Amino acid sequence: MTEENRTLTPEEAMDEEIVSYLDGELDREAAIAIERRLAEDPAYRARLAHLQQAWDLLDNLGRTEADENFTHSTVAMVTVKAGEDSAIGQTAAQRRRQLAYAGLGGLALAAGAIAYVVVDRSLNSENRALVRDLPVIKRIDEYSNIEGVDFLKQLQKEGLFAAEVSDGG
């Protein structure tokens, strides 16, 4: 949970108000409201005194200056971190590109498979008709000598065609 998302305790809210007042960050109306509360609320005044004491103790601490090595090492660490963040961003972008290419490849493969099935079925339907008509095609020369369809119907009634089909020929 980040600091922005959590709710402040009453004491933390009080500290925030007082610190903003001491730093001069409040507008005139808010500053007047804090002063009124300080005049009326002894717990609020005690909290102000406690915070003021902590600030005074901080002022008594000596200040140290950062040497040049500290500055260089800090800048170096920031540079390394920025490089790592950049590498992570590049890796994520590369991964997205690879996924996009894989998706496009999959779509192309699916389109190719669908095209193959459509063409195969359309070509095979013509071939199936030829296979179905193969017995007639084999004897087309013999059938061309027949004068009419009535003669063929007569032969079929007598069962001559059925015998040829069952013989496999």
PEFENLIN-V617440 format. One record per residue. RES is the residue in three letters. PHI is phi as a letter, one per 40 degrees, with the letter a starting at -180 (999 if undefined). BURIAL is b if it has 24 or more other C-alpha atoms within 12 Angstrom, else e. Layout:
BEGIN
RES_PHI_BURIAL ; RES_PHI_BURIAL
END
This chain:
BEGIN
MET_999_e ; THR_c_e ; GLU_c_e ; GLU_c_e ; ASN_c_e ; ARG_c_e ; THR_c_e ; LEU_c_e ; THR_c_e ; PRO_d_e ; GLU_c_e ; GLU_c_e ; ALA_c_e ; MET_c_b ; ASP_c_b ; GLU_c_e ; GLU_c_b ; ILE_c_b ; VAL_c_b ; SER_c_e ; TYR_c_b ; LEU_c_e ; ASP_c_e ; GLY_g_e ; GLU_c_e ; LEU_c_e ; ASP_c_e ; ARG_c_e ; GLU_c_e ; ALA_c_e ; ALA_c_e ; ILE_c_e ; ALA_c_e ; ILE_c_b ; GLU_c_e ; ARG_c_e ; ARG_c_e ; LEU_c_e ; ALA_c_e ; GLU_c_e ; ASP_b_e ; PRO_c_e ; ALA_c_e ; TYR_c_b ; ARG_c_e ; ALA_c_e ; ARG_c_b ; LEU_c_b ; ALA_c_e ; HIS_c_e ; LEU_c_b ; GLN_c_e ; GLN_c_e ; ALA_c_e ; TRP_c_e ; ASP_c_e ; LEU_c_e ; LEU_c_e ; ASP_c_e ; ASN_c_e ; LEU_c_e ; GLY_c_e ; ARG_c_e ; THR_b_e ; GLU_c_e ; ALA_c_e ; ASP_c_e ; GLU_c_e ; ASN_c_e ; PHE_c_e ; THR_c_e ; HIS_c_e ; SER_c_e ; THR_c_e ; VAL_c_e ; ALA_c_e ; MET_c_e ; VAL_c_e ; THR_c_e ; VAL_c_e ; LYS_c_e ; ALA_c_e ; GLY_c_e ; GLU_c_e ; ASP_c_e ; SER_c_e ; ALA_c_e ; ILE_c_e ; GLY_c_e ; GLN_c_e ; THR_c_e ; ALA_c_e ; ALA_c_e ; GLN_c_e ; ARG_c_e ; ARG_c_e ; ARG_c_e ; GLN_c_e ; LEU_c_e ; ALA_c_e ; TYR_c_e ; ALA_c_e ; GLY_c_e ; LEU_c_e ; GLY_c_e ; GLY_c_e ; LEU_c_e ; ALA_c_e ; LEU_c_e ; ALA_c_e ; ALA_c_e ; GLY_c_e ; ALA_c_e ; ILE_c_e ; ALA_c_e ; TYR_c_e ; VAL_c_e ; VAL_c_e ; VAL_c_e ; ASP_c_e ; ARG_c_e ; SER_c_e ; LEU_c_e ; ASN_c_e ; SER_c_e ; GLU_c_e ; ASN_c_e ; ARG_c_e ; ALA_c_e ; LEU_c_e ; VAL_c_e ; ARG_c_e ; ASP_c_e ; LEU_d_e ; PRO_d_e ; VAL_c_e ; ILE_c_e ; LYS_d_e ; ARG_b_e ; ILE_c_e ; ASP_c_e ; GLU_c_e ; TYR_c_e ; SER_c_e ; ASN_c_e ; ILE_c_e ; GLU_c_e ; GLY_a_e ; VAL_c_e ; ASP_c_e ; PHE_c_e ; LEU_c_e ; LYS_c_e ; GLN_c_e ; LEU_c_e ; GLN_c_e ; LYS_c_e ; GLU_c_e ; GLY_g_e ; LEU_c_e ; PHE_c_e ; ALA_c_e ; ALA_c_e ; GLU_c_e ; VAL_c_e ; SER_c_e ; ASP_c_e ; GLY_g_e ; GLY_b_e
END
